[in-house]
C-alpha cells in the first residue's frame, strides 16, 4: 500500500511539473489584488470571470461601508455585553435598535448610558438613510418631541469620526432659528461624543503624534448666535471648530466680516426649517447657501413642512428622501387640551383663575433654600457629576404664550403683583438675560415663564407640564409648536387656550387641521369629561368659565391696578401693541369665519367647562354650580326676551283715548297683526301638511293631533338623513368628481408658512405655465434687470427692483436696522492686529496656540527680526563722556570674545553681537558722530540767527 501511494504521488508530481512547463510566463496583470475580497474576507471563485474585472469606485465604497458597518455591529454587541455584565441598563439588540444600525461602539455606548434604548420612528427611518453610502439628502417631518435632534446628530457624529480634524475649516453647520434651541443642540452633541474612543483611521492633515495614544481630540463645537460679542466669536472661528451651530443672521455676518470660506462643509442641517425659511431669514439663507459646496449633504427637519416642498426649493436639495411621520398624529397622544371662551377684557381674570384654581400654582418659589445651590453640579461619592437641572416634570411649572413683548411685560408684572414667581423671555432681550431667565425656570426658582413665540420652537423643557395660550395662535402650525413644549418623550401634559370672539375662526381652522370634533354644547359633552382625562385627548371641548368666578377675578385684577401704579401704563402699551398685532396677523379660511358666526350666534348661556369640575376634584359642588348657572341663564333669557307693553310714544298716555300718539300706535298695531296673520296662513302651513302627509301615511290624517308620538332626537336624524340629504343636495358622484381643492387642503393650509395670509388666487398664480419665460429665460431675466423703478429716496428712476440704495440685498440686524448683505465693518481686521492671529487657508494645517505667544499659519511661531538702530550720542549732553567710555569698554569686551586681543579702531570692529549698540553691523558702517567743519559753521550760523531774532525789540505799540 505504501509503495502504491509513493508511485501515485510521483506520477502526480510529474504531471504537475509537465503542466508548469507548458504555461507561459505570467504578466503583471495576472497578479492584480482583489481589494474587495480582501476587505470582506471572501475569496473569488476561479470559474467566475466577473471577479477578475476591476470594480467601479462606487462598488468599492459600498463594500468598504458594509465592512465598516459589520465591524461596528460586532463591536457594539461586545460593548453591550460589557454594560450588561456591569449591571447597567442594556440596550435593545433587535432589528430596529441602535445596535443594528451599524453605529460606532463609542457612540452606541453613549446612547445606552444616556437611556436611549429604542429609537423613535423618525430616528429609525432617518439614521440608516443618512449613514448609507453614497450620502443622500433628507427631509424629516414628525411631531414635536419625537427625537428629531438625535435623528440628525447621531449620523453627524458618526460621519465626522467623533474626533477633531487638524485641517482648517468647519465640516458641519447646523442652522437654528432661536438661541435657546442652539444651546440645546450643543448640549445634545457634546453628550454624544463624551468618552469617544477612536480607531486607527486618521483625518487629512493629522500627524502620527496626534493619534499615537489611540484616542484623538474630541470634536470642537462653536456656538454662533446673536447677542454675543464679536471678539469672542472671532476667537471661536479661529480655533477651527468642526461643527458650527448658529443662527443665520450672525453666521452670515461673520462669514462676510472674516471672508470665511465654507468649501470644507460636508453636512448642513436646517433645524425647524419652516421657521428658518420665513420672512427675515430668507435673504441670509440664500447668501449662506450660495457659499456652500454642491457636494454637501443637506437635511431639513421640522414638525410642520408642506408636502409639496415648493417653499423649500431654495435649499438646493438633490434627490431628497421624504420621511413624513405626522400623517396620523400631528400632536402627541399624551396631550390633553381645553379651550375657554373668554372676552378680550377678561383674559387677565381668566389667567389668574386658571393658575389659582385649575393648575394650582403656589405663590413664590417651590424650591426650598437648600436647593439654592442647584446651579452648580452636585458630585456624588464616585466623583461623577449629576444633572444640573431637574429632569422630571413638575406639576405646577407653567409656560404662558403671549402675542408680543408688550404682552409679556404686562403679564409678568401682573402675575408678580399677584404673588407668583415669574420669568419673562422675548427676542429683544440680551443673551445673558435670556439665559438667566431660562435657568431660573429650569431650576424651579420661578413657576411661570411668560414668553413669545421665540420659545415655541424645538426647546425641550423637561420640568414643563402646562402650556397656556393667552393669545390664541393665528395658524395651526404655530399651535402645534406651542403645545409641543409639553407632553414630550412619553410624559403627559395640559394645553389651555383662551379664545376670544375675534379668535374663534382660528379655532375652527385648528379643528379642521387636527380632524377632531369641536364640542360647544353641554348636551354634547362626553359623560366622562368630569371624571376622566381621555375625552380631552380626542376632542376639542370649548366652553366658558363660570360667571361668578369671573366677576370675582375681575374685581381682584382691578384691585391690583389700584395697588400697582405701573400696571395701567403697561396695559395701555399692551393694548396699542395688540391693535397692531391684530391688523398684521393673517386671516382664516372663509368657511371658518362662517362657522364662527354660527357658534357665536348660538350662545353658551348656562354652560360651564367640565374641566373645571375635573381639576377641582370630581363631583364635589358640581350640582350646585350647574344649578346656579342654569338659574343665571334663565334670568338672562328672561331679560333678553322682555318686551315692554308700551312704546316711547305712549309713555304716560297709554289708556287715554284723546292723545294723537296713542291713536297712531293703535292703528299701527292693527296693521302689524294683519300682516302676521297673512304670513301665518301662507305657504309654510301647506308645506308642513305635505311633509306630514308624506311621513304619516297616504292620506296623512290618521295620526294628526296624536300626542303620543315619540319625537326623534338629533342623533337619529343625522344617522338616517345625512347620506340621503348629501346626495340630494350635491348633484355629483364623489367617485368621479375631482375638486379644484386637493384632498388634504386643510392639513396643508395648517402647515403653510403664510398662516392663511395668502388666498387661493395668489396660490394659483404661482402655478401658471409661462411658455415665453421657459423659452427665453435669459432674456426675461435681463429685461427684469433693466426695468426702471422709481426710487423715493433718490427721487429718480433706477434699474432693477430697487432693493436697497443700489439694488443690494439688505439684511435686518438685531436692533432692526437694515444693512447690505456684503457690509463689512473692519472689526475682524482690528481684532487680528490686536490678537496677532493669522487664519490659515481651508485645507491647511490649523494654527496651534502655546501659552501667550503668537502662532502663524501651519503652527509656526512668529519670530520678530526687526532691529531699531540706536540714536547717536549728543555731544552737548552732560553724560556724553561717560557714555562714550561705556561704549568703548563694550567694544573692547566684544573684540576679546571674538578672539582679538587689541581693538581695531572705530572703523574695523568685527563680530559684533546682534542686539548691541551697533545692531550687528560693523563699526565701519556706523555713522560717524564727529562733525565736519561745514557742519560746525552751519550750526554757528543757525545759533546766531536765533540770537538775533530773540534780541529784536517788541512790536507792541506803546500807549
FENBEL-V703972 format. One record per residue. PHI is phi in whole degrees, -180 to 180 (none if undefined). Layout:
# FENBEL-V703972
phi
PHI
PHI
This chain:
# FENBEL-V703972
phi
none
-65
-67
-63
-64
-63
-61
-65
-66
-65
-64
-63
-66
-66
-62
-65
-64
-65
-65
-66
-69
-83
-73
-73
-68
-74
-93
-69
-69
-75
-112
-66
-91
-83
-66
-63
-67
-68
-70
-89
78
-110
-96
-73
-77
-71
-87
-100
-71
-69
-72
-82
-81
-77
-80
-72
-64
-67
-65
-66
-64
-64
-66
-64
-64
-64
-65
-66
-64
-63
-65
-67
-63
-66
-66
-65
-63
-66
-66
-65
-66
-66
-64
-65
-67
-85
86
-93
-64
-100
-77
-71
-123
-78
-67
-105
-94
-64
-65
-79
-85
78
-75
-63
-55
-66
-67
-65
-65
-64
-64
-67
-69
-84
96
-86
-93
-120
-69
-74
-57
-68
-71
-67
-89
-97
-61
-61
-67
-73
-90
-68
-120
-77
-62
-135
-71
-146
-121
-109
-135
-152
-67
-65
81
-95
91
-72
-62
-69
-67
-103
-79
-64
-63
-63
-64
-65
-70
-82
79
75
-145
-79
-102
-89
-88
-75
130
-70
-106
-149
-132
-119
-101
-130
-86
-133
-70
-63
-68
-64
-62
-66
-65
-62
-63
-64
-66
-66
-68
-72
-92
-69
79
-72
-114
-80
-98
-80
-74
-124
-85
-66
92
-85
-95
-65
-70
-72
-129
-69
-88
78
-140
-77
-71
-68
-61
-100
-113
-130
-107
-114
-132
-72
91
-108
-70
-71
-63
-65
-76
-61
-65
-63
-68
-69
-82
61
-74
-82
-126
-110
-109
-148
-91
-61
-63
-70
-65
-64
-60
-69
-62
-72
-66
-97
52
-84
-95
-111
-69
-92
-74
-111
-142
-126
-124
-108
-87
52
-64
-65
-72
-66
-88
-76
-62
111
-108
-65
-66
-63
-66
-63
-67
-68
-64
-68
-94
-86
-72
-76
-87
-75
-106
-109
-129
-120
-132
-167
-84
-137
-137
-65
-67
-71
60
-67
-73
-116
-70
-69
-71
71
-75
-118
47
-77
-100
-96
-114
-120
-118
-109
-62
-104
-123
-77
-128
-66
-74
-92
-90
-108
-123
-142
-123
-114
-86
-133
-93
-62
-76
-109
-66
-63
-65
-65
-65
-64
-67
-66
-68
-85
-96
-100
-76
61
-76
-73
-77
77
-82
-89
-94
-83
-69
-71
-98
-70
-91
-75
-72
-91
-62
-92
-98
-85
-67
-83
89
-88
-83
-88
-65
-72
-116
-62
-107
-96
-71
-111
-72
-119
-73
-130
-114
-110
-98
-123
-78
-131
-68
-68
-64
-63
-64
-68
-66
-65
-68
-65
-70
-66
-66
-79
103
-94
-86
-124
-119
-124
-151
-153
-67
-82
-72
-70
-65
-65
-68
-63
-65
-66
-64
-68
-67
-62
-74
-68
-86
65
-78
-127
-99
-124
-121
-98
-139
-96
-71
-65
-101
-94
-118
68
-78
-104
-114
-62
-84
-82
-131
-127
-125
-117
-94
-63
-112
-67
-68
-73
-109
-66
-63
-69
-61
-62
-68
-65
-71
-74
-73
-119
57
-111
54
86
-85
-99
-162
-119
-124
-109
-131
-97
-121
-85
-64
-76
-98
-64
-61
-70
-67
-66
-62
-64
-64
-68
-71
-79
72
-115
-70
-103
-107
-125
-109
-62
-69
-95
-63
-62
-65
-93
-68
-96
-126
-136
-95
-65
-60
-78
-95
-116
-146
-106
-93
-123
-159
-89
-78
-66
-67
-67
-66
-66
-61
-66
-72
-65
-65
-67
-65
-68
-68
-66
-64
-72
-83
-111
-72
-82
-64
-60
-66
-65
-68
-65
-64
-64
-63
-67
-65
-69
-64
-67
-65
-68
-74
-100
-77
-73
-111
-84
-73
-65
-64
-70
-65
-65
-67
-65
-64
-66
-67
-72
-73
-68
79
-137
-69
81
-99
-126
-63
-68
-67
-66
-68
-66
-76
-84
109
87
-92
-68
78
-68
-65
-63
-65
-68
-62
-64
-69
-67
-64
-64
-65
-64
-66
-64
-65
-66
-67
-68
-88
-69
-129
-67
-78
-133
-94
-67
-77
-114
-65
81
-122
-67
93
-96
-83
-82
-82
-75
-65
-63
-64
-64
-69
-67
-63
-67
-66
-63
-65
-66
-63
-64
-66
-66
-66
-65
-67
-75
-96
-92
-48
-56
-67
-65
-65
-65
-65
-64
-63
-64
-66
-71
-96
-102
143
-72
-92
71
-119
-77
-115
-72
86
-78
-86
-90
-73
-85
-82
-81
-88
-68
-66
-64
-63
-66
-69
-89
-106
-62
-69
-66
-65
-65
-73
-74
-89
-104
-90
-155
-95
-64
-73
-122
-93
-119
-81
-78
-94
-72
-62
-108
-65
-67
-65
-69
-65
-67
-84
-65
-74
-78
56
84
-76
-106
-91
-67
-65
-67
-70
-71
-64
-73
-97
-73
-91
-103
-68
-63
-68
-69
-78
-131
-69
-67
-64
-65
-65
-67
-64
-68
-70
-87
-69
-91
-128
-79
-101
-67
-74
-83
60
-161
-84
-128
-83
89
-82
79
-79
82
-72
-129
58
-99
-72
-109
-121
-94
-81
-67
-88
98
-75
-109
-126
-61
-66
-100
-68
-132
-89
86
-69
-69
-64
-64
-67
-64
-67
-71
-91
57
-123
-127
-80
-74
-80
-64
98
-78
-71
-68
-80
-104
-121
-120
67
-106
-70
-99
-119
-95
-62
75
84
-88
-80
-69
-116
-83
-111
-75
-122
-100
-72
-76
-72
-68
-70
-97
-70
-81
-74
-73
-98
-67
-64
-65
-68
-64
-64
-62
-66
-67
-64
-65
-65
-64
-67
-67
-66
-64
-64
-78
106
-95
-82
-121
-68
-105
87
-67
-103
-129
-73
-130
53
-77
-67
-69
94
-82
-69
-97
55
82
-95
-71
-65
-66
-90
-77
-64
-73
-91
-80
-84
-86
-66
-64
-65
-66
-64
-65
-63
-65
-64
-63
-66
-66
-63
-64
-68
-70
-68
-73
-91
-67
-74
-71
-90
-71
-74
-85
-80
